[in-house]
Amino acid sequence: MIDCKKEIDNGQELANKLMDLGYEPKYLEGSLQDNFFFEDMQKIRFTNGIKPRKYVMILENHLNTWSSNHILFLTDSEETYTKLFEEYHCLR
């Protein structure tokens, strides 16, 4: 299945909703906004026809020195998930 990647403005709110549903992320502090890595998310359905994926990541997206938003990244690939987690972990 093809990975899904979408820029979003409500990443923290989305992460809070997923945590309210009982999903606990791996959390990495970002420079302006935090990063969230969720696993085993196949039961979560998003709007706009986005199909469920095993891994859901809400990643900080730097816009400039003083602002950022998030990228919603969905994948079924453990390799992609692990690679992104390690990449963002090194940025800390």
PyMOL Python script that loads the backbone (N, CA, C, O; Angstrom):
from pymol import cmd

cmd.read_pdbstr("""\
ATOM      1  N   MET A   1       0.842  -1.173   0.000  1.00  0.00           N
ATOM      2  CA  MET A   1       0.000   0.000   0.000  1.00  0.00           C
ATOM      3  C   MET A   1       0.892   1.242   0.000  1.00  0.00           C
ATOM      4  O   MET A   1       1.948   1.257   0.633  1.00  0.00           O
ATOM      5  N   ILE A   2       0.469   2.257  -0.698  1.00  0.00           N
ATOM      6  CA  ILE A   2       1.229   3.500  -0.813  1.00  0.00           C
ATOM      7  C   ILE A   2       1.154   4.276   0.496  1.00  0.00           C
ATOM      8  O   ILE A   2       0.101   4.341   1.131  1.00  0.00           O
ATOM      9  N   ASP A   3       2.292   4.871   0.897  1.00  0.00           N
ATOM     10  CA  ASP A   3       2.326   5.721   2.087  1.00  0.00           C
ATOM     11  C   ASP A   3       1.491   6.973   1.842  1.00  0.00           C
ATOM     12  O   ASP A   3       1.334   7.413   0.703  1.00  0.00           O
ATOM     13  N   CYS A   4       0.967   7.532   2.905  1.00  0.00           N
ATOM     14  CA  CYS A   4       0.179   8.761   2.822  1.00  0.00           C
ATOM     15  C   CYS A   4       0.888   9.833   3.648  1.00  0.00           C
ATOM     16  O   CYS A   4       1.260   9.598   4.798  1.00  0.00           O
ATOM     17  N   LYS A   5       1.070  10.995   3.058  1.00  0.00           N
ATOM     18  CA  LYS A   5       1.768  12.098   3.718  1.00  0.00           C
ATOM     19  C   LYS A   5       0.989  13.374   3.445  1.00  0.00           C
ATOM     20  O   LYS A   5       0.747  13.728   2.291  1.00  0.00           O
ATOM     21  N   LYS A   6       0.592  14.073   4.528  1.00  0.00           N
ATOM     22  CA  LYS A   6      -0.238  15.264   4.363  1.00  0.00           C
ATOM     23  C   LYS A   6       0.141  16.311   5.397  1.00  0.00           C
ATOM     24  O   LYS A   6       0.289  15.996   6.578  1.00  0.00           O
ATOM     25  N   GLU A   7       0.297  17.554   4.960  1.00  0.00           N
ATOM     26  CA  GLU A   7       0.579  18.665   5.870  1.00  0.00           C
ATOM     27  C   GLU A   7      -0.698  19.013   6.628  1.00  0.00           C
ATOM     28  O   GLU A   7      -1.764  19.153   6.029  1.00  0.00           O
ATOM     29  N   ILE A   8      -0.584  19.153   7.958  1.00  0.00           N
ATOM     30  CA  ILE A   8      -1.749  19.482   8.785  1.00  0.00           C
ATOM     31  C   ILE A   8      -1.387  20.587   9.774  1.00  0.00           C
ATOM     32  O   ILE A   8      -0.221  20.760  10.130  1.00  0.00           O
ATOM     33  N   ASP A   9      -2.388  21.320  10.206  1.00  0.00           N
ATOM     34  CA  ASP A   9      -2.178  22.395  11.173  1.00  0.00           C
ATOM     35  C   ASP A   9      -2.562  21.999  12.593  1.00  0.00           C
ATOM     36  O   ASP A   9      -2.236  22.714  13.541  1.00  0.00           O
ATOM     37  N   ASN A  10      -3.249  20.871  12.755  1.00  0.00           N
ATOM     38  CA  ASN A  10      -3.762  20.475  14.059  1.00  0.00           C
ATOM     39  C   ASN A  10      -3.109  19.207  14.590  1.00  0.00           C
ATOM     40  O   ASN A  10      -3.792  18.358  15.163  1.00  0.00           O
ATOM     41  N   GLY A  11      -1.814  19.063  14.411  1.00  0.00           N
ATOM     42  CA  GLY A  11      -1.113  17.847  14.803  1.00  0.00           C
ATOM     43  C   GLY A  11      -1.205  17.528  16.284  1.00  0.00           C
ATOM     44  O   GLY A  11      -1.435  16.377  16.652  1.00  0.00           O
ATOM     45  N   GLN A  12      -1.031  18.520  17.135  1.00  0.00           N
ATOM     46  CA  GLN A  12      -1.114  18.291  18.579  1.00  0.00           C
ATOM     47  C   GLN A  12      -2.526  17.850  18.967  1.00  0.00           C
ATOM     48  O   GLN A  12      -2.696  16.946  19.786  1.00  0.00           O
ATOM     49  N   GLU A  13      -3.520  18.482  18.386  1.00  0.00           N
ATOM     50  CA  GLU A  13      -4.917  18.122  18.655  1.00  0.00           C
ATOM     51  C   GLU A  13      -5.201  16.692  18.211  1.00  0.00           C
ATOM     52  O   GLU A  13      -5.858  15.943  18.935  1.00  0.00           O
ATOM     53  N   LEU A  14      -4.719  16.303  17.039  1.00  0.00           N
ATOM     54  CA  LEU A  14      -4.897  14.940  16.543  1.00  0.00           C
ATOM     55  C   LEU A  14      -4.208  13.938  17.467  1.00  0.00           C
ATOM     56  O   LEU A  14      -4.787  12.902  17.797  1.00  0.00           O
ATOM     57  N   ALA A  15      -2.983  14.235  17.885  1.00  0.00           N
ATOM     58  CA  ALA A  15      -2.258  13.351  18.804  1.00  0.00           C
ATOM     59  C   ALA A  15      -3.031  13.195  20.113  1.00  0.00           C
ATOM     60  O   ALA A  15      -3.130  12.089  20.645  1.00  0.00           O
ATOM     61  N   ASN A  16      -3.576  14.289  20.633  1.00  0.00           N
ATOM     62  CA  ASN A  16      -4.365  14.221  21.871  1.00  0.00           C
ATOM     63  C   ASN A  16      -5.590  13.343  21.707  1.00  0.00           C
ATOM     64  O   ASN A  16      -5.925  12.579  22.612  1.00  0.00           O
ATOM     65  N   LYS A  17      -6.272  13.436  20.562  1.00  0.00           N
ATOM     66  CA  LYS A  17      -7.452  12.608  20.309  1.00  0.00           C
ATOM     67  C   LYS A  17      -7.079  11.128  20.258  1.00  0.00           C
ATOM     68  O   LYS A  17      -7.789  10.287  20.809  1.00  0.00           O
ATOM     69  N   LEU A  18      -5.972  10.811  19.600  1.00  0.00           N
ATOM     70  CA  LEU A  18      -5.530   9.419  19.536  1.00  0.00           C
ATOM     71  C   LEU A  18      -5.154   8.894  20.919  1.00  0.00           C
ATOM     72  O   LEU A  18      -5.445   7.745  21.249  1.00  0.00           O
ATOM     73  N   MET A  19      -4.511   9.729  21.721  1.00  0.00           N
ATOM     74  CA  MET A  19      -4.162   9.324  23.083  1.00  0.00           C
ATOM     75  C   MET A  19      -5.421   9.152  23.931  1.00  0.00           C
ATOM     76  O   MET A  19      -5.471   8.256  24.773  1.00  0.00           O
ATOM     77  N   ASP A  20      -6.437   9.989  23.727  1.00  0.00           N
ATOM     78  CA  ASP A  20      -7.709   9.839  24.437  1.00  0.00           C
ATOM     79  C   ASP A  20      -8.388   8.514  24.097  1.00  0.00           C
ATOM     80  O   ASP A  20      -9.140   7.972  24.908  1.00  0.00           O
ATOM     81  N   LEU A  21      -8.122   7.992  22.897  1.00  0.00           N
ATOM     82  CA  LEU A  21      -8.672   6.700  22.491  1.00  0.00           C
ATOM     83  C   LEU A  21      -7.873   5.524  23.060  1.00  0.00           C
ATOM     84  O   LEU A  21      -8.229   4.366  22.844  1.00  0.00           O
ATOM     85  N   GLY A  22      -6.798   5.826  23.784  1.00  0.00           N
ATOM     86  CA  GLY A  22      -6.007   4.784  24.428  1.00  0.00           C
ATOM     87  C   GLY A  22      -4.723   4.402  23.720  1.00  0.00           C
ATOM     88  O   GLY A  22      -4.039   3.472  24.147  1.00  0.00           O
ATOM     89  N   TYR A  23      -4.382   5.093  22.654  1.00  0.00           N
ATOM     90  CA  TYR A  23      -3.133   4.812  21.943  1.00  0.00           C
ATOM     91  C   TYR A  23      -2.014   5.642  22.545  1.00  0.00           C
ATOM     92  O   TYR A  23      -2.141   6.859  22.686  1.00  0.00           O
ATOM     93  N   GLU A  24      -0.932   4.991  22.894  1.00  0.00           N
ATOM     94  CA  GLU A  24       0.222   5.679  23.490  1.00  0.00           C
ATOM     95  C   GLU A  24       1.342   5.774  22.453  1.00  0.00           C
ATOM     96  O   GLU A  24       1.801   4.753  21.939  1.00  0.00           O
ATOM     97  N   PRO A  25       1.775   6.976  22.151  1.00  0.00           N
ATOM     98  CA  PRO A  25       2.827   7.134  21.153  1.00  0.00           C
ATOM     99  C   PRO A  25       4.219   7.053  21.765  1.00  0.00           C
ATOM    100  O   PRO A  25       4.409   7.189  22.974  1.00  0.00           O
ATOM    101  N   LYS A  26       5.176   6.829  20.883  1.00  0.00           N
ATOM    102  CA  LYS A  26       6.555   7.152  21.218  1.00  0.00           C
ATOM    103  C   LYS A  26       6.641   8.645  20.955  1.00  0.00           C
ATOM    104  O   LYS A  26       6.243   9.120  19.891  1.00  0.00           O
ATOM    105  N   TYR A  27       7.150   9.371  21.907  1.00  0.00           N
ATOM    106  CA  TYR A  27       7.122  10.823  21.866  1.00  0.00           C
ATOM    107  C   TYR A  27       8.550  11.349  21.761  1.00  0.00           C
ATOM    108  O   TYR A  27       9.425  10.946  22.528  1.00  0.00           O
ATOM    109  N   LEU A  28       8.780  12.244  20.816  1.00  0.00           N
ATOM    110  CA  LEU A  28      10.082  12.901  20.690  1.00  0.00           C
ATOM    111  C   LEU A  28       9.868  14.404  20.680  1.00  0.00           C
ATOM    112  O   LEU A  28       9.078  14.927  19.894  1.00  0.00           O
ATOM    113  N   GLU A  29      10.570  15.083  21.549  1.00  0.00           N
ATOM    114  CA  GLU A  29      10.473  16.530  21.621  1.00  0.00           C
ATOM    115  C   GLU A  29      11.024  17.146  20.339  1.00  0.00           C
ATOM    116  O   GLU A  29      12.069  16.731  19.837  1.00  0.00           O
ATOM    117  N   GLY A  30      10.312  18.138  19.817  1.00  0.00           N
ATOM    118  CA  GLY A  30      10.769  18.856  18.639  1.00  0.00           C
ATOM    119  C   GLY A  30      11.303  20.214  19.043  1.00  0.00           C
ATOM    120  O   GLY A  30      11.388  20.524  20.231  1.00  0.00           O
ATOM    121  N   SER A  31      11.664  21.023  18.064  1.00  0.00           N
ATOM    122  CA  SER A  31      12.172  22.348  18.408  1.00  0.00           C
ATOM    123  C   SER A  31      11.038  23.323  18.716  1.00  0.00           C
ATOM    124  O   SER A  31      11.138  24.089  19.675  1.00  0.00           O
ATOM    125  N   LEU A  32       9.969  23.314  17.931  1.00  0.00           N
ATOM    126  CA  LEU A  32       8.812  24.165  18.206  1.00  0.00           C
ATOM    127  C   LEU A  32       7.572  23.345  18.536  1.00  0.00           C
ATOM    128  O   LEU A  32       6.737  23.773  19.333  1.00  0.00           O
ATOM    129  N   GLN A  33       7.449  22.175  17.930  1.00  0.00           N
ATOM    130  CA  GLN A  33       6.326  21.278  18.185  1.00  0.00           C
ATOM    131  C   GLN A  33       6.870  19.865  18.328  1.00  0.00           C
ATOM    132  O   GLN A  33       7.937  19.537  17.807  1.00  0.00           O
ATOM    133  N   ASP A  34       6.123  19.040  19.037  1.00  0.00           N
ATOM    134  CA  ASP A  34       6.586  17.685  19.322  1.00  0.00           C
ATOM    135  C   ASP A  34       6.227  16.716  18.196  1.00  0.00           C
ATOM    136  O   ASP A  34       5.390  17.007  17.342  1.00  0.00           O
ATOM    137  N   ASN A  35       6.888  15.552  18.222  1.00  0.00           N
ATOM    138  CA  ASN A  35       6.689  14.497  17.241  1.00  0.00           C
ATOM    139  C   ASN A  35       6.084  13.286  17.941  1.00  0.00           C
ATOM    140  O   ASN A  35       6.457  12.955  19.067  1.00  0.00           O
ATOM    141  N   PHE A  36       5.137  12.624  17.257  1.00  0.00           N
ATOM    142  CA  PHE A  36       4.433  11.484  17.837  1.00  0.00           C
ATOM    143  C   PHE A  36       4.490  10.310  16.866  1.00  0.00           C
ATOM    144  O   PHE A  36       4.219  10.465  15.675  1.00  0.00           O
ATOM    145  N   PHE A  37       4.842   9.142  17.381  1.00  0.00           N
ATOM    146  CA  PHE A  37       4.960   7.929  16.586  1.00  0.00           C
ATOM    147  C   PHE A  37       4.027   6.872  17.186  1.00  0.00           C
ATOM    148  O   PHE A  37       4.293   6.344  18.266  1.00  0.00           O
ATOM    149  N   PHE A  38       2.938   6.569  16.483  1.00  0.00           N
ATOM    150  CA  PHE A  38       1.952   5.594  16.943  1.00  0.00           C
ATOM    151  C   PHE A  38       2.110   4.288  16.170  1.00  0.00           C
ATOM    152  O   PHE A  38       2.416   4.292  14.977  1.00  0.00           O
ATOM    153  N   GLU A  39       1.896   3.168  16.866  1.00  0.00           N
ATOM    154  CA  GLU A  39       1.978   1.844  16.253  1.00  0.00           C
ATOM    155  C   GLU A  39       0.636   1.133  16.379  1.00  0.00           C
ATOM    156  O   GLU A  39      -0.198   1.505  17.204  1.00  0.00           O
ATOM    157  N   ASP A  40       0.432   0.099  15.549  1.00  0.00           N
ATOM    158  CA  ASP A  40      -0.773  -0.729  15.570  1.00  0.00           C
ATOM    159  C   ASP A  40      -2.049   0.111  15.457  1.00  0.00           C
ATOM    160  O   ASP A  40      -2.942   0.021  16.299  1.00  0.00           O
ATOM    161  N   MET A  41      -2.116   0.908  14.425  1.00  0.00           N
ATOM    162  CA  MET A  41      -3.214   1.863  14.246  1.00  0.00           C
ATOM    163  C   MET A  41      -4.207   1.444  13.166  1.00  0.00           C
ATOM    164  O   MET A  41      -4.970   2.283  12.687  1.00  0.00           O
ATOM    165  N   GLN A  42      -4.221   0.162  12.766  1.00  0.00           N
ATOM    166  CA  GLN A  42      -5.053  -0.295  11.662  1.00  0.00           C
ATOM    167  C   GLN A  42      -6.546  -0.044  11.870  1.00  0.00           C
ATOM    168  O   GLN A  42      -7.293   0.015  10.893  1.00  0.00           O
ATOM    169  N   LYS A  43      -6.995   0.102  13.104  1.00  0.00           N
ATOM    170  CA  LYS A  43      -8.421   0.289  13.388  1.00  0.00           C
ATOM    171  C   LYS A  43      -8.862   1.753  13.295  1.00  0.00           C
ATOM    172  O   LYS A  43     -10.059   2.040  13.326  1.00  0.00           O
ATOM    173  N   ILE A  44      -7.915   2.668  13.182  1.00  0.00           N
ATOM    174  CA  ILE A  44      -8.237   4.096  13.138  1.00  0.00           C
ATOM    175  C   ILE A  44      -8.529   4.515  11.700  1.00  0.00           C
ATOM    176  O   ILE A  44      -7.713   4.310  10.801  1.00  0.00           O
ATOM    177  N   ARG A  45      -9.693   5.097  11.503  1.00  0.00           N
ATOM    178  CA  ARG A  45     -10.076   5.602  10.183  1.00  0.00           C
ATOM    179  C   ARG A  45     -10.048   7.127  10.202  1.00  0.00           C
ATOM    180  O   ARG A  45     -10.616   7.763  11.090  1.00  0.00           O
ATOM    181  N   PHE A  46      -9.387   7.690   9.222  1.00  0.00           N
ATOM    182  CA  PHE A  46      -9.318   9.134   9.071  1.00  0.00           C
ATOM    183  C   PHE A  46     -10.338   9.568   8.025  1.00  0.00           C
ATOM    184  O   PHE A  46     -10.791   8.756   7.219  1.00  0.00           O
ATOM    185  N   THR A  47     -10.694  10.837   8.040  1.00  0.00           N
ATOM    186  CA  THR A  47     -11.609  11.359   7.031  1.00  0.00           C
ATOM    187  C   THR A  47     -10.888  11.530   5.705  1.00  0.00           C
ATOM    188  O   THR A  47      -9.699  11.228   5.601  1.00  0.00           O
ATOM    189  N   ASN A  48     -11.579  12.001   4.715  1.00  0.00           N
ATOM    190  CA  ASN A  48     -11.020  12.271   3.379  1.00  0.00           C
ATOM    191  C   ASN A  48     -10.565  11.007   2.666  1.00  0.00           C
ATOM    192  O   ASN A  48      -9.697  11.078   1.796  1.00  0.00           O
ATOM    193  N   GLY A  49     -11.127   9.851   3.010  1.00  0.00           N
ATOM    194  CA  GLY A  49     -10.812   8.623   2.302  1.00  0.00           C
ATOM    195  C   GLY A  49      -9.428   8.059   2.551  1.00  0.00           C
ATOM    196  O   GLY A  49      -8.969   7.206   1.791  1.00  0.00           O
ATOM    197  N   ILE A  50      -8.757   8.508   3.586  1.00  0.00           N
ATOM    198  CA  ILE A  50      -7.429   7.977   3.904  1.00  0.00           C
ATOM    199  C   ILE A  50      -7.598   6.595   4.529  1.00  0.00           C
ATOM    200  O   ILE A  50      -8.264   6.455   5.555  1.00  0.00           O
ATOM    201  N   LYS A  51      -7.006   5.587   3.925  1.00  0.00           N
ATOM    202  CA  LYS A  51      -7.135   4.224   4.426  1.00  0.00           C
ATOM    203  C   LYS A  51      -6.266   4.013   5.660  1.00  0.00           C
ATOM    204  O   LYS A  51      -5.188   4.600   5.765  1.00  0.00           O
ATOM    205  N   PRO A  52      -6.721   3.186   6.587  1.00  0.00           N
ATOM    206  CA  PRO A  52      -5.938   2.914   7.806  1.00  0.00           C
ATOM    207  C   PRO A  52      -4.575   2.300   7.466  1.00  0.00           C
ATOM    208  O   PRO A  52      -4.432   1.532   6.515  1.00  0.00           O
ATOM    209  N   ARG A  53      -3.602   2.664   8.267  1.00  0.00           N
ATOM    210  CA  ARG A  53      -2.254   2.107   8.134  1.00  0.00           C
ATOM    211  C   ARG A  53      -1.784   1.636   9.500  1.00  0.00           C
ATOM    212  O   ARG A  53      -2.329   2.038  10.528  1.00  0.00           O
ATOM    213  N   LYS A  54      -0.780   0.790   9.504  1.00  0.00           N
ATOM    214  CA  LYS A  54      -0.258   0.243  10.761  1.00  0.00           C
ATOM    215  C   LYS A  54       0.427   1.306  11.602  1.00  0.00           C
ATOM    216  O   LYS A  54       0.314   1.295  12.828  1.00  0.00           O
ATOM    217  N   TYR A  55       1.139   2.229  10.952  1.00  0.00           N
ATOM    218  CA  TYR A  55       1.917   3.243  11.662  1.00  0.00           C
ATOM    219  C   TYR A  55       1.400   4.637  11.315  1.00  0.00           C
ATOM    220  O   TYR A  55       1.182   4.955  10.146  1.00  0.00           O
ATOM    221  N   VAL A  56       1.207   5.461  12.341  1.00  0.00           N
ATOM    222  CA  VAL A  56       0.779   6.844  12.163  1.00  0.00           C
ATOM    223  C   VAL A  56       1.816   7.727  12.852  1.00  0.00           C
ATOM    224  O   VAL A  56       2.105   7.549  14.036  1.00  0.00           O
ATOM    225  N   MET A  57       2.368   8.672  12.111  1.00  0.00           N
ATOM    226  CA  MET A  57       3.358   9.579  12.661  1.00  0.00           C
ATOM    227  C   MET A  57       2.879  11.013  12.454  1.00  0.00           C
ATOM    228  O   MET A  57       2.388  11.372  11.384  1.00  0.00           O
ATOM    229  N   ILE A  58       3.030  11.811  13.484  1.00  0.00           N
ATOM    230  CA  ILE A  58       2.719  13.232  13.422  1.00  0.00           C
ATOM    231  C   ILE A  58       4.044  13.935  13.658  1.00  0.00           C
ATOM    232  O   ILE A  58       4.537  14.001  14.784  1.00  0.00           O
ATOM    233  N   LEU A  59       4.615  14.462  12.577  1.00  0.00           N
ATOM    234  CA  LEU A  59       5.996  14.940  12.578  1.00  0.00           C
ATOM    235  C   LEU A  59       6.068  16.446  12.401  1.00  0.00           C
ATOM    236  O   LEU A  59       5.344  17.029  11.595  1.00  0.00           O
ATOM    237  N   GLU A  60       6.950  17.062  13.167  1.00  0.00           N
ATOM    238  CA  GLU A  60       7.139  18.502  13.043  1.00  0.00           C
ATOM    239  C   GLU A  60       7.664  18.843  11.653  1.00  0.00           C
ATOM    240  O   GLU A  60       8.564  18.186  11.131  1.00  0.00           O
ATOM    241  N   ASN A  61       7.085  19.878  11.071  1.00  0.00           N
ATOM    242  CA  ASN A  61       7.474  20.370   9.758  1.00  0.00           C
ATOM    243  C   ASN A  61       7.872  21.840   9.911  1.00  0.00           C
ATOM    244  O   ASN A  61       7.013  22.705  10.080  1.00  0.00           O
ATOM    245  N   HIS A  62       9.171  22.116   9.850  1.00  0.00           N
ATOM    246  CA  HIS A  62       9.662  23.491  10.022  1.00  0.00           C
ATOM    247  C   HIS A  62       9.281  24.343   8.823  1.00  0.00           C
ATOM    248  O   HIS A  62       9.579  23.992   7.681  1.00  0.00           O
ATOM    249  N   LEU A  63       8.628  25.449   9.084  1.00  0.00           N
ATOM    250  CA  LEU A  63       8.277  26.395   8.029  1.00  0.00           C
ATOM    251  C   LEU A  63       9.313  27.502   7.933  1.00  0.00           C
ATOM    252  O   LEU A  63       9.705  27.908   6.839  1.00  0.00           O
ATOM    253  N   ASN A  64       9.751  27.987   9.088  1.00  0.00           N
ATOM    254  CA  ASN A  64      10.813  28.983   9.162  1.00  0.00           C
ATOM    255  C   ASN A  64      11.331  28.996  10.602  1.00  0.00           C
ATOM    256  O   ASN A  64      10.972  28.122  11.392  1.00  0.00           O
ATOM    257  N   THR A  65      12.147  29.948  10.942  1.00  0.00           N
ATOM    258  CA  THR A  65      12.780  29.984  12.262  1.00  0.00           C
ATOM    259  C   THR A  65      11.789  30.058  13.402  1.00  0.00           C
ATOM    260  O   THR A  65      12.069  29.542  14.485  1.00  0.00           O
ATOM    261  N   TRP A  66      10.650  30.675  13.200  1.00  0.00           N
ATOM    262  CA  TRP A  66       9.727  30.909  14.303  1.00  0.00           C
ATOM    263  C   TRP A  66       8.382  30.197  14.163  1.00  0.00           C
ATOM    264  O   TRP A  66       7.493  30.407  14.988  1.00  0.00           O
ATOM    265  N   SER A  67       8.214  29.363  13.142  1.00  0.00           N
ATOM    266  CA  SER A  67       6.944  28.647  13.042  1.00  0.00           C
ATOM    267  C   SER A  67       7.110  27.278  12.386  1.00  0.00           C
ATOM    268  O   SER A  67       8.009  27.045  11.578  1.00  0.00           O
ATOM    269  N   SER A  68       6.215  26.403  12.766  1.00  0.00           N
ATOM    270  CA  SER A  68       6.170  25.069  12.177  1.00  0.00           C
ATOM    271  C   SER A  68       4.750  24.539  12.282  1.00  0.00           C
ATOM    272  O   SER A  68       3.938  25.046  13.057  1.00  0.00           O
ATOM    273  N   ASN A  69       4.463  23.517  11.497  1.00  0.00           N
ATOM    274  CA  ASN A  69       3.209  22.793  11.603  1.00  0.00           C
ATOM    275  C   ASN A  69       3.560  21.311  11.661  1.00  0.00           C
ATOM    276  O   ASN A  69       4.675  20.965  12.052  1.00  0.00           O
ATOM    277  N   HIS A  70       2.660  20.446  11.291  1.00  0.00           N
ATOM    278  CA  HIS A  70       2.938  19.012  11.336  1.00  0.00           C
ATOM    279  C   HIS A  70       2.696  18.370   9.973  1.00  0.00           C
ATOM    280  O   HIS A  70       1.955  18.886   9.137  1.00  0.00           O
ATOM    281  N   ILE A  71       3.341  17.242   9.784  1.00  0.00           N
ATOM    282  CA  ILE A  71       3.079  16.346   8.663  1.00  0.00           C
ATOM    283  C   ILE A  71       2.450  15.093   9.258  1.00  0.00           C
ATOM    284  O   ILE A  71       3.008  14.496  10.179  1.00  0.00           O
ATOM    285  N   LEU A  72       1.298  14.693   8.739  1.00  0.00           N
ATOM    286  CA  LEU A  72       0.691  13.421   9.093  1.00  0.00           C
ATOM    287  C   LEU A  72       1.228  12.409   8.104  1.00  0.00           C
ATOM    288  O   LEU A  72       1.025  12.548   6.898  1.00  0.00           O
ATOM    289  N   PHE A  73       1.913  11.391   8.602  1.00  0.00           N
ATOM    290  CA  PHE A  73       2.551  10.389   7.755  1.00  0.00           C
ATOM    291  C   PHE A  73       2.016   9.033   8.166  1.00  0.00           C
ATOM    292  O   PHE A  73       2.161   8.632   9.320  1.00  0.00           O
ATOM    293  N   LEU A  74       1.392   8.313   7.221  1.00  0.00           N
ATOM    294  CA  LEU A  74       0.837   6.993   7.484  1.00  0.00           C
ATOM    295  C   LEU A  74       1.532   5.972   6.596  1.00  0.00           C
ATOM    296  O   LEU A  74       1.728   6.209   5.404  1.00  0.00           O
ATOM    297  N   THR A  75       1.905   4.836   7.178  1.00  0.00           N
ATOM    298  CA  THR A  75       2.582   3.791   6.423  1.00  0.00           C
ATOM    299  C   THR A  75       2.296   2.428   7.039  1.00  0.00           C
ATOM    300  O   THR A  75       1.936   2.322   8.211  1.00  0.00           O
ATOM    301  N   ASP A  76       2.459   1.403   6.240  1.00  0.00           N
ATOM    302  CA  ASP A  76       2.417   0.032   6.736  1.00  0.00           C
ATOM    303  C   ASP A  76       3.831  -0.542   6.835  1.00  0.00           C
ATOM    304  O   ASP A  76       4.015  -1.671   7.291  1.00  0.00           O
ATOM    305  N   SER A  77       4.814   0.225   6.413  1.00  0.00           N
ATOM    306  CA  SER A  77       6.194  -0.238   6.357  1.00  0.00           C
ATOM    307  C   SER A  77       6.912  -0.027   7.696  1.00  0.00           C
ATOM    308  O   SER A  77       7.096   1.105   8.142  1.00  0.00           O
ATOM    309  N   GLU A  78       7.307  -1.122   8.318  1.00  0.00           N
ATOM    310  CA  GLU A  78       8.076  -1.024   9.563  1.00  0.00           C
ATOM    311  C   GLU A  78       9.424  -0.360   9.299  1.00  0.00           C
ATOM    312  O   GLU A  78       9.933   0.381  10.140  1.00  0.00           O
ATOM    313  N   GLU A  79       9.991  -0.626   8.144  1.00  0.00           N
ATOM    314  CA  GLU A  79      11.285  -0.037   7.779  1.00  0.00           C
ATOM    315  C   GLU A  79      11.188   1.493   7.693  1.00  0.00           C
ATOM    316  O   GLU A  79      12.053   2.198   8.213  1.00  0.00           O
ATOM    317  N   THR A  80      10.151   1.998   7.046  1.00  0.00           N
ATOM    318  CA  THR A  80       9.948   3.452   6.940  1.00  0.00           C
ATOM    319  C   THR A  80       9.732   4.058   8.316  1.00  0.00           C
ATOM    320  O   THR A  80      10.312   5.092   8.645  1.00  0.00           O
ATOM    321  N   TYR A  81       8.896   3.411   9.117  1.00  0.00           N
ATOM    322  CA  TYR A  81       8.605   3.885  10.476  1.00  0.00           C
ATOM    323  C   TYR A  81       9.888   3.970  11.303  1.00  0.00           C
ATOM    324  O   TYR A  81      10.152   4.987  11.943  1.00  0.00           O
ATOM    325  N   THR A  82      10.675   2.906  11.288  1.00  0.00           N
ATOM    326  CA  THR A  82      11.916   2.858  12.070  1.00  0.00           C
ATOM    327  C   THR A  82      12.914   3.904  11.573  1.00  0.00           C
ATOM    328  O   THR A  82      13.567   4.572  12.374  1.00  0.00           O
ATOM    329  N   LYS A  83      13.028   4.044  10.271  1.00  0.00           N
ATOM    330  CA  LYS A  83      13.956   5.022   9.701  1.00  0.00           C
ATOM    331  C   LYS A  83      13.579   6.444  10.123  1.00  0.00           C
ATOM    332  O   LYS A  83      14.451   7.220  10.513  1.00  0.00           O
ATOM    333  N   LEU A  84      12.297   6.791  10.051  1.00  0.00           N
ATOM    334  CA  LEU A  84      11.864   8.128  10.452  1.00  0.00           C
ATOM    335  C   LEU A  84      12.029   8.350  11.952  1.00  0.00           C
ATOM    336  O   LEU A  84      12.418   9.437  12.380  1.00  0.00           O
ATOM    337  N   PHE A  85      11.738   7.328  12.750  1.00  0.00           N
ATOM    338  CA  PHE A  85      11.921   7.460  14.197  1.00  0.00           C
ATOM    339  C   PHE A  85      13.387   7.730  14.519  1.00  0.00           C
ATOM    340  O   PHE A  85      13.689   8.614  15.320  1.00  0.00           O
ATOM    341  N   GLU A  86      14.287   6.988  13.913  1.00  0.00           N
ATOM    342  CA  GLU A  86      15.718   7.187  14.159  1.00  0.00           C
ATOM    343  C   GLU A  86      16.178   8.560  13.675  1.00  0.00           C
ATOM    344  O   GLU A  86      16.984   9.216  14.334  1.00  0.00           O
ATOM    345  N   GLU A  87      15.668   8.991  12.529  1.00  0.00           N
ATOM    346  CA  GLU A  87      16.032  10.305  11.988  1.00  0.00           C
ATOM    347  C   GLU A  87      15.582  11.419  12.926  1.00  0.00           C
ATOM    348  O   GLU A  87      16.365  12.322  13.222  1.00  0.00           O
ATOM    349  N   TYR A  88      14.360  11.377  13.392  1.00  0.00           N
ATOM    350  CA  TYR A  88      13.854  12.415  14.289  1.00  0.00           C
ATOM    351  C   TYR A  88      14.498  12.310  15.674  1.00  0.00           C
ATOM    352  O   TYR A  88      14.657  13.318  16.363  1.00  0.00           O
ATOM    353  N   HIS A  89      14.867  11.103  16.077  1.00  0.00           N
ATOM    354  CA  HIS A  89      15.537  10.921  17.370  1.00  0.00           C
ATOM    355  C   HIS A  89      16.914  11.587  17.338  1.00  0.00           C
ATOM    356  O   HIS A  89      17.347  12.159  18.338  1.00  0.00           O
ATOM    357  N   CYS A  90      17.596  11.516  16.206  1.00  0.00           N
ATOM    358  CA  CYS A  90      18.923  12.129  16.073  1.00  0.00           C
ATOM    359  C   CYS A  90      18.846  13.657  16.052  1.00  0.00           C
ATOM    360  O   CYS A  90      19.821  14.330  16.389  1.00  0.00           O
ATOM    361  N   LEU A  91      17.695  14.207  15.659  1.00  0.00           N
ATOM    362  CA  LEU A  91      17.546  15.658  15.585  1.00  0.00           C
ATOM    363  C   LEU A  91      17.378  16.290  16.951  1.00  0.00           C
ATOM    364  O   LEU A  91      17.485  17.509  17.081  1.00  0.00           O
ATOM    365  N   ARG A  92      17.118  15.494  17.964  1.00  0.00           N
ATOM    366  CA  ARG A  92      16.887  16.025  19.307  1.00  0.00           C
ATOM    367  C   ARG A  92      18.115  16.649  19.873  1.00  0.00           C
ATOM    368  O   ARG A  92      18.092  17.146  20.999  1.00  0.00           O
TER     369      ARG A  92
END
""", "prot")
cmd.dss("prot")
cmd.show_as("cartoon", "prot")
cmd.util.cbc("prot")
cmd.orient("prot")
